[in-house]
């Protein structure tokens, strides 16, 4: 059993559910994008939704697994595509591809908004209850989308880069924020966490929290990551605990009863 299969099994499909996962083609300013949508077809009517933003490898089996898990929990989940259809870089080119968007924040936010709008267009989505979450590059993206003032109730960053802005646009944030970070992450060191927290303190109306996991490196929640020499490694404990933290957070912002697992 692969680690992807193992994490899928942590959220079993409910009895009577009809979970459907499909590729979705959409675009942003003429660029074709290819995301993945998951929801329970056995349930009728609008429901809370979660936008999932990929790491620097693009939309892949990890994203498909996470949207499937969220659909099994009763949400409409959409894995947005920031890069473009067919652009799924391997380790040797991922930094270069991701760097294009780190270096062009306007483009990054435009692609994130396109994914958000595509999710909102789904007839089964309750537009008043949408959360964005992401891993690594996608964790940065989740926070960037929140900074645009998007109508989100929450934004969750799993080991995302904590970029600060000068001048700060933290006052634009309407979502509650949950930052899940590794205590041994050289990509997002303590100084970056502290700087981000200081920026958020300058916008006291923003509701934010940071959870740090002991000995967890970068990409601690991305199965298959094993590059400790580069400061990135999957850690089952941090993955499990961060998923539980997500569950509690979603229950709060969606006004539901929290259940762990």
Steps between C-alpha positions, in 0.01 A plus 500: 500500500634843407497790744237668281274195538566499873391859549190440288402218733509734799177652368279209393220558252169531687233236447266603221740761362572538131833681493589617153840637405539661160740712300376853439621722216479877547711802412654821622551783250523251215730251676352153526494354850419148616378441854333211681155515661359260758156486661233261618241464225262331745454830685275772362531873544775751579758410763828640638794484262878484516744626238826300507816655353778265391865498601775583251444176306157612382168314506587135562389189686557668836256778411252240370528313828440809712193614304364146522548498877323834528212379285465198729461748787206658320661796325533598138876508442688640203870462432589818312770518235735798529754390238291414195372181339774244452759688705592254774871550570730237645748569778763639265275772354242563773692784662529683169130462419387604849748788493313659212202552728699597808657765279167622355256534786231656279503194272504267800193667647322504162542123462387444859194715439418301187493180705287666766253627240480154339415347835234764566344422161415148613126484580562285808719762672374723779688818404476631858703204631824461308848428636828496309785271603832405346829319538845666473462724191126454543516603866655826387224522240225449756625798699548709186139439395385605846702822467297595192191543719332196344175398665647208692414386850838336545848449357735219603871473418674165538876576517445797271747780446408789728549802279463844656400807302616859522277690494292242679169388355404297807204731559342358183474153654146392584573134567607335821853368456662174607873458442642150552878505496794275578728561796799379295412665169799690357285632215269675749731571796396656828597846374249472215228385738572787737500757220167373371350507848621857548327601177177335614522679835484823301151398386330414831169428330649190335442170684813286458680212667830319447560135593857368496583129483814371673779367277287547188680615188363671194233302310419295810148434367593401144529120478811372330717801580839377616771760456627574853827634361290776344283547809191325364356171626160344554414440865196284576448648845495860381284405201247329727494780756476775238209322331324484837567871548346563159191298596448704816555826310251406226241407760543842663484715190220292346312493834500122527560247775868399492586131453858382474647231281 
